[in-house]
Amino acid sequence: MSLLRPNIAAMQGYIPGFQPEDVASWIKLNTNENPYPPSPKVREAILAELGNNGASLRTYPSASSQKLREAAAELYGFDPSWIIMANGSDEVLNNLIRACAAEGEEVGYVYPSYSYYSTLAEIQGAIVCTYGLTDDFRIEAFPEQFQGKIFFLTTPNAPLGFAFPLSYIEEIARNCEGLLVIDEAYADFADANALELVRKYDNVVVTRTLSKSYALAGMRLGLAIARPEIIAALDKIRDHYNLDRLAQAACIASLRDQEYFRESCRRICETRQWFSNGLRAIGYSVIPSQANFIFATPPDRNGKRVYDSLYSRKILVRYFSDPLLSPGLRISMGTRAEMERTLAALTEIG
């Protein structure tokens, strides 16, 4: 007799991007990390928290992360009761499924997008339903009324980088009977976001992460913005001490240093435009991106060949073996110097 639930025994786990042990010897452009350090105020806040020989670490952190909620509320223009903080936005995505989709109920998402949605749904025993994309980046054959419990919409899309227009997202919100979860992990690099739809529709949730634009991937910080009744439900099922003291200190300091944040995003977007133009000049097709990465396809549509050639030069990008994505590569934006070296390597590889 198996000790495991059948769906857990049968499922494939999510495989995150490769993290080399000797990371300093690579140009690492495979997991959409920020190439710049976090705000200097983050270090100051962590050192302050560790003052008095780190005595504060012997006691539990704030269970509610209330000060973080207040900082995010002030930044985004919501009451704190509309915000929940999380151990990365992945925790929120997981708890939204746990709160809303019972075993056998439907969870939908766009394919291709963040494949972790499928893993989380399978853990819950929910049914996964995916919808493809048309050539003009709209959802193919989306029903007039999606009757599933949750629909995840990643915008800007990962791994492709394009963003759905706000008017189109609003149309999707009206067509969902259950929750529309707008995953805005990359929205800080985009021209627009969907926060206004949270106020307008009671079934809309927006999730954010501090991993990308705030350069805090190592601290695991995320949040969700939704109606207070949804936030209250998420509060019931999250780990009661889901954010440690150092993460909480880092989050507040980072959110409050908007000048540093804006400059970091500006540099990344500027590099993204420069690198995209450079790739097109050597014959690559590049999807216009609103994220901190681009999806580019070489002239021979052989992404694996280019990936292997870059790997041999210790330049790490993301290759997907899925037939839909295998012709191209997802390339995160590094520093300008890193991208110059990468473009030179790609020109040499041909």
VOPAGU-2260 file (C-alpha; in pm, 1 decimal, decimal comma):
REM VOPAGU-2260
SITE   aa  ch    i         X         Y         Z
SITE  MET   A    0       0,0       0,0       0,0
SITE  SER   A    1     137,4     340,2     -98,8
SITE  LEU   A    2     174,3     593,1     179,4
SITE  LEU   A    3     137,1     878,9     -70,2
SITE  ARG   A    4    -168,4    1030,7    -229,3
SITE  PRO   A    5    -186,3     890,8    -584,4
SITE  ASN   A    6    -168,9    1232,1    -751,4
SITE  ILE   A    7     146,2    1323,2    -554,6
SITE  ALA   A    8     313,1     992,6    -637,2
SITE  ALA   A    9     235,8    1033,9   -1007,5
SITE  MET   A   10     307,2    1404,0   -1060,7
SITE  GLN   A   11     623,9    1565,6   -1189,9
SITE  GLY   A   12     767,1    1831,5    -960,3
SITE  TYR   A   13     846,0    2183,6   -1077,4
SITE  ILE   A   14    1205,1    2226,5   -1194,2
SITE  PRO   A   15    1343,3    2576,8   -1129,1
SITE  GLY   A   16    1618,1    2735,9   -1334,9
SITE  PHE   A   17    1971,1    2600,3   -1294,4
SITE  GLN   A   18    2176,7    2765,5   -1018,7
SITE  PRO   A   19    2549,0    2696,6   -1069,9
SITE  GLU   A   20    2760,5    2660,9    -756,9
SITE  ASP   A   21    3037,8    2879,7    -900,3
SITE  VAL   A   22    2791,7    3152,4    -992,8
SITE  ALA   A   23    3052,9    3429,7    -989,4
SITE  SER   A   24    3228,2    3272,1   -1288,9
SITE  TRP   A   25    2915,5    3284,3   -1507,3
SITE  ILE   A   26    2713,9    3549,2   -1682,2
SITE  LYS   A   27    2387,2    3429,1   -1533,2
SITE  LEU   A   28    2086,8    3525,1   -1744,6
SITE  ASN   A   29    1854,3    3229,9   -1685,1
SITE  THR   A   30    1629,7    3308,0   -1386,8
SITE  ASN   A   31    1525,5    3672,8   -1437,6
SITE  GLU   A   32    1716,7    3796,4   -1134,7
SITE  ASN   A   33    1803,5    4163,6   -1103,8
SITE  PRO   A   34    2166,5    4225,7   -1207,5
SITE  TYR   A   35    2198,4    4511,2    -958,7
SITE  PRO   A   36    2208,4    4483,7    -578,1
SITE  PRO   A   37    1909,9    4586,0    -367,3
SITE  SER   A   38    1882,7    4932,3    -221,1
SITE  PRO   A   39    2169,0    5015,5      19,9
SITE  LYS   A   40    1896,5    5085,2     274,2
SITE  VAL   A   41    1820,6    4711,5     280,3
SITE  ARG   A   42    2163,8    4635,3     421,2
SITE  GLU   A   43    2125,5    4913,0     676,4
SITE  ALA   A   44    1787,7    4776,6     786,3
SITE  ILE   A   45    1917,6    4420,8     821,8
SITE  LEU   A   46    2220,7    4533,4    1022,5
SITE  ALA   A   47    1993,9    4739,7    1246,8
SITE  GLU   A   48    1775,4    4433,6    1303,5
SITE  LEU   A   49    2086,6    4233,9    1393,5
SITE  GLY   A   50    2201,2    4495,5    1646,7
SITE  ASN   A   51    2262,1    4396,8    2009,2
SITE  ASN   A   52    2432,1    4075,4    1894,2
SITE  GLY   A   53    2125,1    3965,8    1701,3
SITE  ALA   A   54    1915,9    3935,5    2016,2
SITE  SER   A   55    1595,2    4002,6    1822,8
SITE  LEU   A   56    1636,5    3673,1    1636,9
SITE  ARG   A   57    1554,3    3473,0    1948,5
SITE  THR   A   58    1191,6    3589,4    1933,2
SITE  TYR   A   59     932,6    3530,0    1664,7
SITE  PRO   A   60     874,9    3797,2    1399,2
SITE  SER   A   61     547,1    3980,3    1348,2
SITE  ALA   A   62     293,6    3718,9    1249,2
SITE  SER   A   63      82,3    3963,7    1049,9
SITE  SER   A   64     370,4    4157,5     884,6
SITE  GLN   A   65     152,0    4459,7     954,6
SITE  LYS   A   66     422,5    4721,5     898,6
SITE  LEU   A   67     495,6    4567,8     558,7
SITE  ARG   A   68     128,9    4577,1     468,0
SITE  GLU   A   69     117,7    4942,1     565,2
SITE  ALA   A   70     426,7    5024,1     358,3
SITE  ALA   A   71     282,2    4845,4      54,8
SITE  ALA   A   72     -58,0    5007,0     110,6
SITE  GLU   A   73      97,2    5352,7     113,4
SITE  LEU   A   74     292,8    5276,8    -204,4
SITE  TYR   A   75       4,8    5127,9    -404,0
SITE  GLY   A   76    -278,5    5340,7    -266,0
SITE  PHE   A   77    -485,5    5074,4     -88,7
SITE  ASP   A   78    -599,8    5022,1     267,8
SITE  PRO   A   79    -374,5    4765,3     444,7
SITE  SER   A   80    -674,5    4532,6     475,8
SITE  TRP   A   81    -648,4    4479,8      98,4
SITE  ILE   A   82    -289,4    4350,1     116,6
SITE  ILE   A   83    -121,1    4031,8     234,3
SITE  MET   A   84     252,9    3969,0     246,8
SITE  ALA   A   85     399,9    3635,6     150,9
SITE  ASN   A   86     709,9    3419,2     134,9
SITE  GLY   A   87     751,8    3501,7    -232,7
SITE  SER   A   88     450,8    3543,7    -458,0
SITE  ASP   A   89     455,5    3163,8    -501,1
SITE  GLU   A   90     313,5    3129,8    -148,5
SITE  VAL   A   91      18,1    3348,6    -245,6
SITE  LEU   A   92     -42,3    3152,7    -567,0
SITE  ASN   A   93     -41,9    2829,8    -369,1
SITE  ASN   A   94    -276,6    2960,8    -101,1
SITE  LEU   A   95    -519,4    3103,5    -355,0
SITE  ILE   A   96    -561,8    2754,4    -499,0
SITE  ARG   A   97    -592,1    2604,4    -151,9
SITE  ALA   A   98    -854,9    2862,2     -56,6
SITE  CYS   A   99   -1065,8    2846,6    -372,3
SITE  ALA   A  100   -1020,4    2522,8    -568,6
SITE  ALA   A  101   -1118,7    2193,8    -409,4
SITE  GLU   A  102   -1014,2    1855,2    -542,7
SITE  GLY   A  103   -1165,8    1801,0    -886,8
SITE  GLU   A  104   -1239,1    2169,7    -947,9
SITE  GLU   A  105   -1091,3    2359,7   -1237,4
SITE  VAL   A  106    -788,1    2588,5   -1243,7
SITE  GLY   A  107    -694,6    2754,7   -1572,3
SITE  TYR   A  108    -399,9    2944,0   -1712,4
SITE  VAL   A  109    -244,7    3057,1   -2039,1
SITE  TYR   A  110       3,8    2831,2   -2212,4
SITE  PRO   A  111     284,9    2919,0   -2230,0
SITE  SER   A  112     318,4    3101,4   -1900,4
SITE  TYR   A  113     437,4    3014,3   -1549,9
SITE  SER   A  114     428,0    2634,2   -1537,2
SITE  TYR   A  115     426,9    2630,0   -1157,0
SITE  TYR   A  116      51,1    2697,6   -1169,0
SITE  SER   A  117       6,0    2343,4   -1296,3
SITE  THR   A  118     222,3    2196,4   -1020,4
SITE  LEU   A  119      28,3    2378,8    -749,9
SITE  ALA   A  120    -305,3    2269,6    -896,5
SITE  GLU   A  121    -191,4    1907,7    -917,9
SITE  ILE   A  122     -85,7    1910,7    -552,6
SITE  GLN   A  123    -435,9    2023,5    -460,7
SITE  GLY   A  124    -591,5    1761,0    -687,7
SITE  ALA   A  125    -755,1    2027,6    -901,9
SITE  ILE   A  126    -816,4    1988,9   -1273,9
SITE  VAL   A  127    -582,2    2191,2   -1495,2
SITE  CYS   A  128    -718,1    2360,5   -1807,1
SITE  THR   A  129    -485,0    2553,6   -2037,5
SITE  TYR   A  130    -554,2    2800,2   -2318,0
SITE  GLY   A  131    -312,2    2878,4   -2598,9
SITE  LEU   A  132    -221,0    3210,1   -2756,3
SITE  THR   A  133    -312,2    3349,8   -3095,6
SITE  ASP   A  134     -52,9    3506,6   -3324,3
SITE  ASP   A  135    -147,6    3851,8   -3191,3
SITE  PHE   A  136    -105,8    3740,8   -2828,3
SITE  ARG   A  137    -465,3    3697,9   -2723,6
SITE  ILE   A  138    -607,1    3392,0   -2547,1
SITE  GLU   A  139    -720,8    3136,1   -2798,6
SITE  ALA   A  140   -1080,3    3013,4   -2769,8
SITE  PHE   A  141   -1134,1    3162,2   -2424,9
SITE  PRO   A  142   -1496,3    3093,6   -2324,6
SITE  GLU   A  143   -1754,8    3365,1   -2291,7
SITE  GLN   A  144   -1784,1    3252,2   -1930,4
SITE  PHE   A  145   -1492,6    3069,3   -1770,2
SITE  GLN   A  146   -1650,9    2858,6   -1498,7
SITE  GLY   A  147   -1334,9    2739,7   -1325,4
SITE  LYS   A  148   -1246,9    2847,8    -972,8
SITE  ILE   A  149    -928,3    3037,1   -1065,8
SITE  PHE   A  150    -775,2    3166,3   -1386,3
SITE  PHE   A  151    -410,5    3275,4   -1372,9
SITE  LEU   A  152    -304,9    3547,0   -1615,7
SITE  THR   A  153      65,9    3627,4   -1623,8
SITE  THR   A  154     124,1    3976,8   -1756,7
SITE  PRO   A  155     383,6    4059,5   -1866,6
SITE  ASN   A  156     390,6    3702,5   -1986,5
SITE  ALA   A  157     672,7    3470,4   -1889,9
SITE  PRO   A  158     853,8    3336,7   -2084,2
SITE  LEU   A  159     753,9    3549,5   -2384,6
SITE  GLY   A  160     768,2    3897,7   -2232,0
SITE  PHE   A  161     466,7    4067,3   -2392,8
SITE  ALA   A  162     196,4    4233,7   -2180,8
SITE  PHE   A  163    -178,9    4209,9   -2229,1
SITE  PRO   A  164    -355,4    4547,5   -2276,0
SITE  LEU   A  165    -551,5    4660,2   -1970,8
SITE  SER   A  166    -877,1    4671,0   -2168,7
SITE  TYR   A  167    -828,5    4307,2   -2265,7
SITE  ILE   A  168    -750,4    4204,1   -1907,0
SITE  GLU   A  169   -1071,6    4374,3   -1798,4
SITE  GLU   A  170   -1263,2    4174,3   -2058,6
SITE  ILE   A  171   -1115,3    3853,1   -1916,3
SITE  ALA   A  172   -1215,8    3962,8   -1563,2
SITE  ARG   A  173   -1577,3    4002,3   -1675,2
SITE  ASN   A  174   -1565,6    3656,8   -1834,8
SITE  CYS   A  175   -1446,6    3474,9   -1520,9
SITE  GLU   A  176   -1698,1    3336,7   -1274,5
SITE  GLY   A  177   -1419,6    3256,3   -1029,8
SITE  LEU   A  178   -1107,0    3450,1    -940,6
SITE  LEU   A  179    -890,8    3615,5   -1201,5
SITE  VAL   A  180    -540,6    3616,8   -1054,2
SITE  ILE   A  181    -323,2    3865,8   -1242,6
SITE  ASP   A  182      35,9    3762,0   -1182,9
SITE  GLU   A  183     235,1    4084,2   -1215,9
SITE  ALA   A  184     578,1    3949,7   -1124,8
SITE  TYR   A  185     727,7    4167,5   -1400,5
SITE  ALA   A  186     487,4    4462,5   -1400,1
SITE  ASP   A  187     745,3    4705,8   -1262,6
SITE  PHE   A  188     926,9    4684,7   -1597,7
SITE  ALA   A  189     608,5    4744,4   -1798,2
SITE  ASP   A  190     427,2    5053,8   -1920,0
SITE  ALA   A  191     109,5    4976,8   -1723,3
SITE  ASN   A  192     -39,3    4751,9   -1455,1
SITE  ALA   A  193    -381,9    4619,7   -1355,5
SITE  LEU   A  194    -412,8    4749,4    -998,7
SITE  GLU   A  195    -718,7    4958,3   -1085,4
SITE  LEU   A  196    -908,3    4640,0   -1170,8
SITE  VAL   A  197    -877,4    4519,4    -811,4
SITE  ARG   A  198   -1093,3    4812,3    -704,0
SITE  LYS   A  199   -1334,5    4766,2    -993,7
SITE  TYR   A  200   -1400,0    4388,7    -977,7
SITE  ASP   A  201   -1446,5    4178,3    -666,3
SITE  ASN   A  202   -1302,4    3867,5    -838,0
SITE  VAL   A  203    -965,0    4022,2    -931,6
SITE  VAL   A  204    -643,6    3955,5    -738,4
SITE  VAL   A  205    -305,6    4105,6    -830,6
SITE  THR   A  206      13,3    3935,6    -711,8
SITE  ARG   A  207     357,0    4096,6    -701,3
SITE  THR   A  208     709,4    3989,5    -607,7
SITE  LEU   A  209    1013,5    4174,6    -477,2
SITE  SER   A  210    1245,2    3918,6    -636,5
SITE  LYS   A  211    1284,0    4093,1    -972,6
SITE  SER   A  212    1250,4    4470,0    -964,7
SITE  TYR   A  213    1363,3    4507,9    -602,1
SITE  ALA   A  214    1654,3    4259,4    -632,9
SITE  LEU   A  215    1541,5    4055,6    -332,3
SITE  ALA   A  216    1511,9    3706,1    -481,0
SITE  GLY   A  217    1724,6    3575,0    -194,8
SITE  MET   A  218    1484,3    3712,1      67,6
SITE  ARG   A  219    1165,6    3549,8     -71,4
SITE  LEU   A  220     916,4    3835,9     -53,7
SITE  GLY   A  221     586,1    3875,5    -233,0
SITE  LEU   A  222     238,4    4013,3    -184,0
SITE  ALA   A  223    -118,2    4008,3    -309,7
SITE  ILE   A  224    -372,9    4286,2    -341,7
SITE  ALA   A  225    -740,4    4188,4    -332,2
SITE  ARG   A  226   -1073,0    4258,2    -162,3
SITE  PRO   A  227   -1047,7    4233,8     220,0
SITE  GLU   A  228   -1261,4    3919,2     233,9
SITE  ILE   A  229   -1013,1    3738,9       7,2
SITE  ILE   A  230    -717,7    3866,7     208,1
SITE  ALA   A  231    -886,2    3748,4     528,3
SITE  ALA   A  232    -926,9    3400,2     380,6
SITE  LEU   A  233    -561,4    3389,4     278,4
SITE  ASP   A  234    -465,7    3495,6     630,6
SITE  LYS   A  235    -643,4    3189,7     767,8
SITE  ILE   A  236    -432,3    2940,6     574,3
SITE  ARG   A  237     -86,5    3095,5     548,9
SITE  ASP   A  238     196,5    2990,4     777,8
SITE  HIS   A  239     152,5    3210,4    1084,4
SITE  TYR   A  240     519,5    3322,0    1079,5
SITE  ASN   A  241     568,4    3319,1     704,4
SITE  LEU   A  242     821,6    3605,7     690,3
SITE  ASP   A  243    1127,0    3616,3     913,8
SITE  ARG   A  244    1257,3    3929,0    1084,8
SITE  LEU   A  245    1531,8    4001,4     833,0
SITE  ALA   A  246    1298,2    3963,2     536,4
SITE  GLN   A  247    1049,0    4200,4     698,4
SITE  ALA   A  248    1318,1    4460,7     762,6
SITE  ALA   A  249    1446,7    4427,2     405,8
SITE  CYS   A  250    1097,9    4461,3     259,2
SITE  ILE   A  251    1011,2    4784,2     436,4
SITE  ALA   A  252    1344,9    4944,7     351,7
SITE  SER   A  253    1319,3    4842,7     -11,4
SITE  LEU   A  254     961,4    4957,8     -65,8
SITE  ARG   A  255    1041,0    5295,4      86,6
SITE  ASP   A  256    1343,3    5360,7    -136,6
SITE  GLN   A  257    1150,6    5432,3    -454,0
SITE  GLU   A  258    1422,3    5652,1    -602,3
SITE  TYR   A  259    1668,4    5360,9    -607,7
SITE  PHE   A  260    1395,9    5124,2    -732,7
SITE  ARG   A  261    1301,0    5347,9   -1025,9
SITE  GLU   A  262    1660,6    5396,5   -1134,0
SITE  SER   A  263    1726,9    5021,3   -1125,1
SITE  CYS   A  264    1419,2    4951,6   -1339,6
SITE  ARG   A  265    1513,4    5230,1   -1580,0
SITE  ARG   A  266    1860,1    5084,1   -1637,4
SITE  ILE   A  267    1720,2    4737,1   -1699,6
SITE  CYS   A  268    1458,6    4862,9   -1947,5
SITE  GLU   A  269    1720,7    5069,9   -2129,0
SITE  THR   A  270    1946,8    4764,9   -2158,7
SITE  ARG   A  271    1651,3    4554,5   -2274,0
SITE  GLN   A  272    1586,0    4793,1   -2563,5
SITE  TRP   A  273    1952,9    4812,3   -2660,4
SITE  PHE   A  274    1998,6    4434,3   -2649,0
SITE  SER   A  275    1677,0    4367,8   -2844,6
SITE  ASN   A  276    1792,8    4603,4   -3120,9
SITE  GLY   A  277    2131,5    4433,7   -3126,8
SITE  LEU   A  278    1977,0    4088,6   -3162,4
SITE  ARG   A  279    1753,7    4201,2   -3447,3
SITE  ALA   A  280    2059,2    4342,3   -3623,3
SITE  ILE   A  281    2217,1    3992,8   -3633,8
SITE  GLY   A  282    1901,1    3827,0   -3764,3
SITE  TYR   A  283    1719,8    3720,6   -3448,7
SITE  SER   A  284    1345,0    3763,5   -3407,8
SITE  VAL   A  285    1262,0    3923,2   -3073,1
SITE  ILE   A  286     919,1    3950,4   -2913,2
SITE  PRO   A  287     873,0    4308,3   -2785,0
SITE  SER   A  288     916,8    4273,9   -2410,3
SITE  GLN   A  289     765,7    4452,0   -2110,4
SITE  ALA   A  290     964,8    4240,9   -1863,1
SITE  ASN   A  291    1326,5    4215,7   -1747,2
SITE  PHE   A  292    1399,6    3951,0   -2011,3
SITE  ILE   A  293    1344,0    3891,0   -2379,5
SITE  PHE   A  294    1243,6    3584,1   -2578,5
SITE  ALA   A  295    1454,2    3563,9   -2893,6
SITE  THR   A  296    1476,6    3312,8   -3176,6
SITE  PRO   A  297    1790,0    3266,0   -3391,7
SITE  PRO   A  298    1761,3    3264,1   -3771,9
SITE  ASP   A  299    1785,3    2882,4   -3788,6
SITE  ARG   A  300    1527,4    2841,9   -3507,4
SITE  ASN   A  301    1761,2    2609,5   -3318,5
SITE  GLY   A  302    1753,5    2734,4   -2962,1
SITE  LYS   A  303    1937,3    2430,9   -2825,2
SITE  ARG   A  304    2237,3    2490,2   -3052,2
SITE  VAL   A  305    2271,4    2849,6   -2934,5
SITE  TYR   A  306    2210,3    2754,6   -2570,8
SITE  ASP   A  307    2488,8    2495,0   -2580,2
SITE  SER   A  308    2726,4    2738,0   -2747,3
SITE  LEU   A  309    2658,9    3003,6   -2485,0
SITE  TYR   A  310    2690,0    2747,0   -2206,0
SITE  SER   A  311    3036,0    2650,8   -2329,9
SITE  ARG   A  312    3129,0    3018,3   -2292,9
SITE  LYS   A  313    2987,9    3024,8   -1936,9
SITE  ILE   A  314    2688,1    3235,1   -2036,3
SITE  LEU   A  315    2373,2    3083,6   -1889,9
SITE  VAL   A  316    2033,1    3153,8   -2048,4
SITE  ARG   A  317    1703,6    2961,4   -2033,5
SITE  TYR   A  318    1621,0    2697,4   -2293,3
SITE  PHE   A  319    1285,4    2518,0   -2292,8
SITE  SER   A  320    1260,2    2176,9   -2458,3
SITE  ASP   A  321     886,7    2220,6   -2513,3
SITE  PRO   A  322     830,9    2216,3   -2892,8
SITE  LEU   A  323     646,7    2548,3   -2882,2
SITE  LEU   A  324     939,9    2723,1   -2713,9
SITE  SER   A  325    1243,1    2521,1   -2826,0
SITE  PRO   A  326    1320,3    2737,1   -3132,0
SITE  GLY   A  327    1414,8    3026,4   -2904,0
SITE  LEU   A  328    1570,8    3129,7   -2574,9
SITE  ARG   A  329    1462,7    3338,5   -2278,6
SITE  ILE   A  330    1742,4    3576,7   -2187,7
SITE  SER   A  331    1732,4    3777,6   -1863,7
SITE  MET   A  332    1875,5    4126,8   -1865,7
SITE  GLY   A  333    2213,1    4157,6   -1695,4
SITE  THR   A  334    2425,9    4466,7   -1664,8
SITE  ARG   A  335    2509,0    4656,1   -1982,7
SITE  ALA   A  336    2860,4    4506,1   -1976,2
SITE  GLU   A  337    2720,3    4151,6   -1940,4
SITE  MET   A  338    2480,1    4204,3   -2227,6
SITE  GLU   A  339    2755,2    4344,8   -2448,6
SITE  ARG   A  340    2956,8    4027,9   -2389,6
SITE  THR   A  341    2648,7    3815,0   -2455,5
SITE  LEU   A  342    2569,3    3994,3   -2780,5
SITE  ALA   A  343    2931,7    3955,6   -2894,3
SITE  ALA   A  344    2910,0    3582,3   -2817,6
SITE  LEU   A  345    2583,7    3545,4   -3007,6
SITE  THR   A  346    2730,8    3729,9   -3306,2
SITE  GLU   A  347    3026,8    3493,4   -3300,4
SITE  ILE   A  348    2806,6    3184,1   -3265,5
SITE  GLY   A  349    2594,6    3291,1   -3561,6
